[in-house]
Amino acid sequence: MDNRNIDDFQTQVSELLIRHRSVLDVMSKVQETASRINRSLTKAITECGCVEVVAKKQTYDSNKNLEDNKSQLDTHFNGPLCEHCRDVVTAELGKNLFYLTALCNITDIKLEDVLQKESNRLNTLGVFNLS
């Protein structure tokens, strides 16, 4: 997405957010949509079964460099999402992005600036980001 598309999206969110314009409503909607993302992934695992979580302790060898250790770490997320689950998760991510952008609008922060500053921070901190 280029800068123009990001600005257009932010403007579109501003025009379409009617019912939940209060900062309190938007904050609670950001949290609600994040929970719905979690729920949709959980249902993909427990109800559909198209993906699974196989988790165990992550091992980190202090004698290896960061790149060598990185290749040994796992997401614990196995398998591809089926088309239905991918559609549901994508929709929930989109709703979350909508309300996050609405929060940017309320606080007079450009979404593009948020993305750029976070990218700059990641570029500066690199692997020391601790995310």
C-alpha positions as CSV (number, residue, x, y, z in Angstrom):
1,M,0.0,0.0,0.0
2,D,1.5,3.3,-1.0
3,N,1.2,6.6,1.0
4,R,-1.7,7.8,-1.1
5,N,-3.7,4.6,-0.5
6,I,-3.0,4.8,3.3
7,D,-4.3,8.4,3.3
8,D,-7.3,7.4,1.2
9,F,-8.1,4.6,3.7
10,Q,-7.8,7.0,6.6
11,T,-10.1,9.4,5.0
12,Q,-12.6,6.6,4.1
13,V,-12.6,5.5,7.7
14,S,-13.3,9.1,8.9
15,E,-16.2,9.3,6.5
16,L,-17.7,5.9,7.4
17,L,-17.3,6.0,11.2
18,I,-20.7,7.2,12.3
19,R,-22.1,5.1,15.2
20,H,-19.0,4.8,17.4
21,R,-17.4,8.2,17.2
22,S,-16.6,8.5,20.9
23,V,-13.0,7.8,21.8
24,L,-14.3,5.4,24.4
25,D,-16.3,3.5,21.8
26,V,-13.4,3.3,19.5
27,M,-11.0,2.1,22.2
28,S,-13.4,-0.6,23.2
29,K,-13.9,-1.6,19.5
30,V,-10.2,-1.9,19.0
31,Q,-10.1,-4.3,21.9
32,E,-13.2,-6.2,20.8
33,T,-11.9,-6.7,17.3
34,A,-8.5,-7.9,18.7
35,S,-10.5,-10.5,20.7
36,R,-12.4,-11.5,17.6
37,I,-9.1,-12.1,15.7
38,N,-8.0,-14.4,18.6
39,R,-11.4,-16.1,18.5
40,S,-11.3,-16.7,14.7
41,L,-7.9,-18.2,14.9
42,T,-8.9,-20.4,17.9
43,K,-11.9,-21.6,15.9
44,A,-9.7,-22.4,12.9
45,I,-7.7,-24.6,15.3
46,T,-10.4,-26.2,17.5
47,E,-13.5,-26.3,15.2
48,C,-12.3,-26.4,11.6
49,G,-8.9,-28.1,12.3
50,C,-7.3,-26.7,9.2
51,V,-4.4,-25.5,11.3
52,E,-2.9,-26.6,14.6
53,V,-0.7,-25.3,17.3
54,V,2.2,-27.5,18.3
55,A,4.0,-25.7,21.1
56,K,7.0,-26.4,23.2
57,K,9.7,-24.5,24.9
58,Q,11.7,-22.4,22.4
59,T,15.4,-23.2,22.7
60,Y,18.0,-20.6,22.4
61,D,21.6,-21.5,22.2
62,S,23.8,-18.6,23.6
63,N,26.8,-20.1,21.8
64,K,25.1,-19.4,18.4
65,N,24.7,-16.0,16.7
66,L,21.2,-14.4,16.4
67,E,20.7,-15.5,12.8
68,D,21.5,-19.2,13.6
69,N,19.1,-19.1,16.6
70,K,16.4,-17.4,14.6
71,S,16.2,-20.3,12.2
72,Q,15.6,-22.6,15.1
73,L,12.7,-20.7,16.6
74,D,9.2,-21.8,15.7
75,T,5.8,-20.0,15.3
76,H,4.0,-23.1,16.7
77,F,1.4,-22.5,14.0
78,N,1.2,-25.5,11.6
79,G,-0.6,-25.7,8.3
80,P,-2.3,-23.3,6.0
81,L,-5.7,-21.7,6.8
82,C,-8.5,-23.1,4.7
83,E,-10.2,-20.6,2.4
84,H,-13.1,-20.1,4.8
85,C,-10.9,-19.6,7.9
86,R,-8.6,-17.3,5.9
87,D,-11.6,-15.2,4.9
88,V,-12.8,-14.9,8.5
89,V,-9.4,-14.0,9.9
90,T,-8.8,-11.5,7.1
91,A,-12.2,-9.9,7.8
92,E,-11.5,-9.6,11.5
93,L,-8.0,-8.1,10.8
94,G,-9.7,-5.6,8.6
95,K,-12.2,-4.6,11.3
96,N,-9.4,-4.1,13.7
97,L,-7.5,-2.0,11.2
98,F,-10.6,0.1,10.7
99,Y,-11.0,0.9,14.4
100,L,-7.2,1.4,14.8
101,T,-7.4,3.9,12.0
102,A,-10.4,5.5,13.6
103,L,-8.4,6.0,16.7
104,C,-5.7,7.7,14.6
105,N,-8.4,10.0,13.3
106,I,-9.7,10.9,16.7
107,T,-6.2,11.7,18.0
108,D,-5.3,13.5,14.8
109,I,-2.5,11.1,14.0
110,K,-1.8,10.1,10.5
111,L,-1.7,6.3,10.0
112,E,1.1,6.8,7.5
113,D,3.2,8.5,10.3
114,V,2.5,5.6,12.6
115,L,3.7,3.1,10.0
116,Q,6.7,5.2,9.1
117,K,7.8,5.8,12.7
118,E,7.4,2.1,13.6
119,S,9.4,1.1,10.5
120,N,12.1,3.6,11.4
121,R,12.2,2.2,15.0
122,L,12.5,-1.3,13.7
123,N,15.2,-0.4,11.3
124,T,17.1,1.4,14.2
125,L,16.7,-1.3,16.8
126,G,16.8,-4.3,14.4
127,V,16.8,-7.6,16.3
128,F,17.0,-5.7,19.6
129,N,13.4,-4.7,19.1
130,L,12.4,-7.4,21.6
131,S,9.0,-7.9,19.8
